[in-house]
Each structure stands twice: as structure tokens, then as C-alpha cells.
Amino acid sequence: MLSLRTARLFVASADAGTLTAAAERLHVSQPAATKSLAQLEADLGGALFERAGRKLVLTRMGEALLPRARALLQQAEDLKSEAERWRSGEDGVLSVGAGPSVTYRLLPEAVARFYRAGRTVQLTIRAGAANALLDQVRRGALDLVAADMGEAEHDPALRVHALPEEGVAALVRPGHPALASAPPERFPLATATPPDRLARQPLPWGGERPGLVCDDYTVLALACAASDHILAAPHSVMDRLMAEHGLVPLPDAPSGLRLRPALIYRANAPQSTARDHLFDCFEAAARRA
């Protein structure tokens, strides 16, 4: 039956015009080439070549089947190339989880840098709360998480690559009572930081528990623009939130809460060139933020 070996012999014979030359190209003996070609024609049920002395001339069936044989060989080469890209991390799919501040701040530039470098890997992005994303990377559902590291640095099953830390500020709508004389602790807090984290590192403004928790800063900003909630946001996203949603900073509102973004993956994950390059892209984006 037709195989890659016999397809190569068929194509080489058509290109070379003689079985002797085809055998030399494929580094096989002429008797072996003669036997293989005869078996292929028998399997296909017809002659592929007419013999004119030592010359080979394609029959009508040979002319019809030659393009298919060439396509088969090309597909085999494509398969090998794709497998190599998968092994090297240059192709396939890389599943990435992105925490709230990373999604809003670093992700767009990191992805742009990744693809500007000519990478062919498909990125799938899943945004969400850091704790939920870390659970998914532990299970192998995600290849990489870019989010606040939380307790991940103490987990031996994970590898943590820290990015620059940043502080948290407060934003409110124009005309908010806290901009005048009202104590900011009277108003509900809107935040992407989980309540259990805030319980350990409380903020100096907003109620004892958050009034609104969401892992999307756009949703938080829209809510705060239409209410008296106080938005807790990283310093690096303040300018964009103010420009896009008309929010203003709450003055004299220092916070001891520090966000510690990091790139996190499984300790036993296989080596991936694509993942390492994405690391570089996130680091470059963090330096510009």
C-alpha cells in the first residue's frame, strides 16, 4: 500500500525520470526501488509509469495521482514541523490566568509584545480572582497565572516569579461626601481584593467589610461613578480609571496594603519556550507601568 516511503519513491521517480536516479536520491538500491515501485503499482491496481528503455513516463493514472503523493509528503513535513514547534513551545496553546490588576494593567501590553515577536502559539486568557486561578494552575487547567501571589510563595507545588510591588489608592466620584468632611470609613468599599485578605490588611477607608467585590476594575469603576462606594485600586491603574470613568483620587488616604503581582506556574511543569518568552513580555510591561 501507499506509504510515505513509497510516496517518496513515486515522486522521486517522476522528478528524476529514471528509477536509477530516484534510487540514488533516496539512498536505496535499484533492485529495492524496482521491487517497491512494482508493489505500489500492484497495490494501486494500475501502472504509474510507462517504461521507455530506462526512462519513466507517467501514465494518465500516474499524472492524476502524483499531486496527491506530493501533498501527502508535504503534510508529513508539516506534521514534523508542527510537532517540533510543540516540543519547543513555539506552537500549540498556552493557557494563562490573569488577576484583576494584571488584566487591567499589564496584560494588554504583554500580549502585544508576545505576538509582535512573531510567536505562533495560541494564548487563551482566563481572567478572575487570584485564589481561583491558582487552584486551576495547581490542577493543570492553566499553564501560567499572572496575579497577586497571595500565599503561593509558600506552596512547594508552585514556582513564583515576582513582579514589582505596588500600593493601593482610593478613588471616588466627583462630589463624593468624603472629598469634603465626611469620614471615608462611613462609605462602602469597592475592591478586587478578597475580603479575607482585607481582614488581614484592612484599608483606612471604607466599611469594615467590602460593599462590592469584583475581579473587573471596569465594573468596579462604573459602580463607583454612580454611587458613594470608595474604589480601592492599584496606583498603576489610577490614571486610566480617572480618564475613562471620571473618578478622582481621595486625598490623604494612605494605605499599607501592597499588591504583589507575580508569574506563577506548577513546579513540575515541562519546560516551555513560549511560557518563558511570555514571562519576559510581562516583565517588560511591568517596567513600563
N, C-alpha and C positions, 0 to 999 in steps of 0.2 A: 504493500500500500504506500501511498504518498506520505513521505516523512520529510522533516527538514533536510535530512541528508540527501534523499533522492530529489527533493526540490532543488537543492543546490546543484546537483549533477545535471538536472534538466536545464536550468538556467545557464550554467557554465557551458554546457554543450551547445546551446543555441547561440550564446555570445561568441564562443571560440570557433565554432564551425567544424570542429573535429573532436572526436572522442579522446584522441591522444592529448590534445591541448587542454581539454577540460580536465582530464585526469591529472595533468601536471599542475593546473591551478589549484586543484583540491587536494593535492599531495596524496593521491591514491594510485594504485597500479592500474594499467589499462585493462587487464583481464577483470579486475574487480569492478571497474567502471562499466565495462561492457555487460557484465552479469547484472549489475544493479539497474542499468537502463532497460535491459531486456525484461527484468522482473517488473519494473514500473509500468512498462507498456502492457505487459500481460495483466497486471492488476487493473489498469485503466480500461482494458478491453480494446485497445487500438494503438496504432503506431503514432509516435510523436514526430519521428523523423523519417525521411526517405534517404537512403544511402546512395550516394553517387561516388563510388570509389571510397576514398577516406573521408569525403565531405559529408556533412549532415545538413539536410534541408528540411525545414519544418513542414509537416503535413498541415492540412486545414485544422485538424484537431489540435495539433501542436501549437499552431498560431492562436487558437482560441484559448488554450489552457495556459500559455506562457505568462500572460499578465496576472493570472491568479497565482501562479507559482511565485512570481516576483513579489506580489502583495503579501503572500504568506511569509516569505523571507523578511520583508520589511517589518511586518508585525512582530516577528520573532526578535528582531533587533530592537524594536520599540519596547517590547516586553523586558528585555535585558536592561535597557537604559532606564526604564521606569523603576525596575527593581533596585538598580544601583542608587537612584535618587532617593528611594525609600530608605535604603540602608544608611545613606549619608545624611538623611534628614532634609534633603532638598526637595522632596515632594511628599505627597500624601496629605494628611490632615493633622493640624496641631490644635488641640482644644485648650482654650485659655479662659480662665475665670478672672473677672475684674471687679474689685471692690468699688464702692461709690466714689471716693475721691479720685481713684486711679482712672475710672471710666470717664469722669468729667474732665480730668486734668491731663493725664499722661497718655491715655490710650490712643487718642486720635493721631498724635504725632508719632508715637511708637509704631503704629500700624503703617503710617505713611512712609516712615523710614524703612521699614521692613520690605515693603513692596518696591520702593524706589531702588533698592539694591538688586532687584531682579529675581527675588525669591519666587518659586513656583508653588510652594506649599500653600494649602488652603487653611486659613485661620477660621476657627469657629469661636465666637466670643459669647460668654455667658456672664452677664452682669448680675450682681447680687450681694448679699451681706457676706462679710468676710468669713464668719464661722461656718456658714452653709457651704461656701466654696471650698474651704479647707477640708471639710468632710468628704467632698466629692474628689478632691485630689488624692486623699488617702485611699479611697476606693478604686482609684484608677479611672474615674469618669472624666477627669480633667488632667491634662499633661502639665499644666502650669497655672499658678494663681498669682496675680498681681494685686495685692490688697494689704491692709494693715495687718501686721504679723500676729498681733494678739499673743496667744500662748504658743504659737507654732515654733518659736525658737527653742522651746523646752521639749519638743516632741522628737524623739530619735528617729521616727519614721519619715521625717521631713528634712529637706535641706532648705535653708533660708539665706537669701542673698539680700541684705538690707539696702534700701534706697535712703536718700536724705530725709531726716525727720522734719516735721513742720508743726507749727502751733495752730490753735483754733481760735477764731474770732466770732463776733456776734454781728448779725445783720438784721435790720428791721425795715419796715415800710416807712416812707416819709410821713411825718406827722405822728409817729408812734408815741404813745404817752411816755415811754421810757426815755425818749430823747429830751423830754422836759424834766420833770421832777419825780415821776413815778418810779418806785423801786423796781428794777428789772426782774427780781425774783417773784414778782406777782404774776408774771405772764407765762403762758405755756411755752415749752421749748419744742422746737422742730429740729430733728437731728437724724443723721445716718448712723450715729454711734449706738450700739445696742445698749439697752437700759442696764444690763449687768455690768458693763464697762463703766458707765456713768456712775453707778453706785460705788465703784472703787475710786473713781476720779471725778467727783462732782464738779460741775461748772458753776461759776459765780453768778450766773443769771439764769432765769427760767425756773419753773417749778421744780419740786422735789423729784418728780418723775416726768419724762418727756410727754408732751401732749400729742406729738406726731413723730413717728419713726418711719422712715422710708429710705430705701437704698438708691434713690434717684434724686440728685440735687435739683434738677429742673422742677420736679413735683414739689419738693420742699420750698423752693423759691416762689413758685406760683401761689402756694398756700399762704406763705408769709406775706406776700404782696397784697393779699386780700384779707388779712386777719391781723391780730395782735400777737401772733406767735413770734418768738425770737429764734432766728435761724443760727445754729452753730455750724460753722463752715471752715474748712482749712484756709489759711492765709492765701494759698496759691490760687484758689478759685474765686476769691472775693471780687476781683476786678470784673470777671466775666459775669458773675451773678448781679453785680450792680449795674453793669451796662445792659444786660439783657432783660432784667426784671425790675429795674428801678429801685432796688434796695439800697440802703445806706448803712454805713457802719455805726455800731453803738459805741460811742467814745468811752474811754476809761473803763474798759471791760476786759481786763487781762484774764487769761485762763492758763491753768497749769497742765491742762490736757495736751498731750503730744501724740500726734499720729505718726506711726512708724511703718510706712509702706515698705513692702519687700516683695521679692520674687521668690515663690515657694514651689517646690516640686518634691516628688517622692524620692527618698534616699536611694531606693533600689531601681529607679527609672533608668532605662537604657540611655546611652549617650545619644544626643541629638544635636546636629549642627544647626538645624533651624531654631531649636529652642535656645541655643547659645547666642545665636545672632539676634533673636528677639530680646534676650537679656540686654545686649548691647544697645538696642534701639530704645528700650525703656530707660536705661541709664542716661543716654544722650538726651532724651526728653526730660528727665528729671533735672539734669544740669541746666536746662533752658528755662525750667518752670520758675 
